[in-house]
């Protein structure tokens, strides 16, 4: 989302600079040229506004910006731009000057707000919408929340470099992260998860050993009591069978391919594996309906965007996330 806001701000800033250059060189004095300029202005700013609005309404979800919605938005902005063109070519010089002044003011507002908002979202807050039932009952499908991106340190945009960590990532934290797939062809949980943002609860950190036997979680050999936030289905558990080649099992798990060999067996029986350093093991609170680290491996530190912080919508769900 922040990258899209930054691109919008850059487009409007470039348009503003171009307009000032054209005005200085007296290139917009012709009614027809001014009309086309006004057409381009309306088309650009309306398209940018509609795209950002769709993305925000979707809580940052890419799925919310469908092709149908985009096409509808483009057609609507095109209609407004055509109307603006005919209005502007019929206007006298004083009205054209007034229109240009208003347009430049709006352009300045949009690119300044876009730069500020993108900086805030790069460093501090990200919008996120819960797409699945994997975190029920802590987070429900459709919950829209803010992610605290500063909690685990500021990330320099377009890099994996971080600084100023306020708190360590620890077990029990609910984190939002980019799915650990570098290849669009990588299949996990039945389809490609490449580029998607996930939300899970941290179960173990680097160096910890994780194992699941017949639905019971063990960390570092200790049985972990069921917590109040965990949800289980009344299903018959698959019997546990110990692994013969733990080294190969660990390797396949770290390569994010374990679910392609074991499938739903991993829901009830998993490991043992050792979480690599600077990696984390995440699970959904809805343990029997969660595509998580049991299936696709550890979460690299650089993929973690921040800590789930605050549900802001729907109204009756407003609360801090614990």
Long-range contacts (C-beta under 8 A, 24 or more apart in sequence): 1-55, 1-56, 1-60, 1-121, 1-126, 1-127, 2-117, 2-118, 2-121, 2-122, 2-126, 2-157, 3-118, 4-51, 4-52, 4-55, 5-52, 5-114, 5-117, 5-118, 5-121, 6-114, 6-115, 6-118, 6-122, 8-48, 8-51, 8-52, 8-110, 8-111, 8-114, 9-110, 9-111, 9-112, 9-113, 9-114, 9-115, 9-118, 10-111, 11-44, 11-48, 12-44, 12-45, 12-48, 12-107, 12-110, 12-111, 12-114, 13-107, 13-111, 13-115, 15-40, 15-41, 15-44, 15-107, 16-104, 16-107, 16-108, 16-111, 19-100, 19-103, 19-104, 19-107, 20-104, 23-100, 28-96, 28-100, 29-93, 31-88, 31-89, 31-90, 31-91, 31-96, 32-89, 34-88, 34-89, 34-96, 34-100, 35-85, 35-86, 35-88, 35-89, 36-85, 38-84, 38-85, 38-87, 38-88, 38-99, 38-103, 39-81, 39-82, 39-84, 39-85, 39-88, 40-81, 41-84, 41-103, 41-107, 42-77, 42-80, 42-81, 42-84, 43-77, 43-78, 43-80, 43-81, 45-106, 45-107, 45-110, 46-73, 46-76, 46-77, 46-80, 46-81, 47-73, 47-74, 47-77, 48-110, 49-110, 50-76, 50-77, 56-127, 58-129, 59-127, 59-128, 59-129, 59-130, 59-144, 59-145, 59-313, 60-126, 60-127, 60-128, 60-129, 60-197, 61-128, 61-129, 61-131, 62-195, 62-196, 63-131, 64-129, 121-149, 122-149, 122-155, 122-157, 123-149, 123-150, 123-154, 123-155, 124-148, 124-149, 124-150, 125-149, 125-309, 126-176, 126-305, 126-306, 128-176, 128-197, 128-199, 128-308, 130-199, 132-291, 133-286, 133-289, 134-199, 134-200, 134-284, 134-285, 134-286, 134-289, 134-290, 134-291, 134-292, 135-174, 135-199, 135-200, 135-201, 135-284, 135-285, 135-286, 135-290, 136-231, 136-285, 136-286, 136-289, 137-229, 137-231, 137-285, 137-286, 138-174, 138-201, 138-229, 138-285, 138-321, 138-322, 139-174, 139-199, 139-285, 139-308, 139-311, 139-321, 140-317, 142-314, 143-311, 143-313, 143-314, 143-317, 144-311, 144-312, 144-313, 144-314, 145-308, 145-309, 145-310, 145-311, 145-312, 145-321, 146-309, 146-310, 146-312, 147-176, 147-305, 147-306, 147-307, 147-308, 147-309, 148-306, 148-307, 148-308, 148-309, 149-305, 149-306, 150-306, 151-306, 151-307, 151-309, 152-304, 152-306, 152-307, 160-302, 169-202, 169-205, 169-280, 169-301, 169-304, 170-202, 170-205, 171-202, 171-203, 171-204, 171-205, 171-219, 172-201, 172-202, 173-201, 173-202, 173-307, 174-199, 174-200, 174-201, 174-202, 174-307, 174-308, 174-321, 175-199, 175-200, 175-201, 175-202, 175-280, 175-282, 175-299, 175-304, 175-305, 175-306, 175-307, 175-308, 176-304, 176-305, 176-306, 176-307, 176-308, 177-282, 177-299, 177-303, 177-304, 177-305, 178-303, 178-305, 179-296, 179-303, 180-256, 180-296, 180-297, 180-298, 180-299, 180-300, 180-303, 181-256, 181-296, 186-256, 187-260, 188-256, 188-259, 188-260, 188-291, 188-295, 188-296, 189-259, 189-291, 189-295, 189-296, 193-291, 193-296, 197-305, 198-282, 199-308, 200-282, 200-283, 200-284, 200-290, 200-292, 200-293, 200-299, 201-229, 201-282, 201-283, 201-284, 201-285, 202-280, 202-281, 202-282, 203-281, 203-282, 203-283, 203-293, 204-275, 204-280, 204-281, 205-275, 205-280, 205-281, 206-275, 206-276, 206-277, 206-278, 206-279, 206-280, 207-274, 207-275, 207-277, 208-274, 208-275, 208-281, 209-271, 209-272, 209-273, 209-274, 209-275, 210-270, 210-271, 210-272, 210-273, 210-274, 210-275, 210-281, 210-293, 211-270, 211-271, 211-272, 211-273, 212-266, 212-268, 212-269, 212-270, 212-271, 212-294, 213-240, 213-269, 214-238, 214-239, 214-240, 214-268, 214-269, 215-267, 215-268, 215-287, 215-288, 217-283, 218-272, 229-285, 230-285, 230-287, 231-285, 231-286, 231-287, 231-288, 232-287, 232-288, 233-288, 233-289, 235-288, 237-268, 238-264, 238-265, 238-267, 238-268, 238-269, 239-269, 240-268, 240-269, 241-269, 243-271, 246-272, 249-273, 250-274, 253-297, 253-298, 254-297, 254-298, 255-297, 256-296, 256-297, 257-297, 258-294, 258-295, 258-296, 258-297, 259-294, 259-295, 259-296, 266-294, 266-295, 267-294, 270-294, 280-304
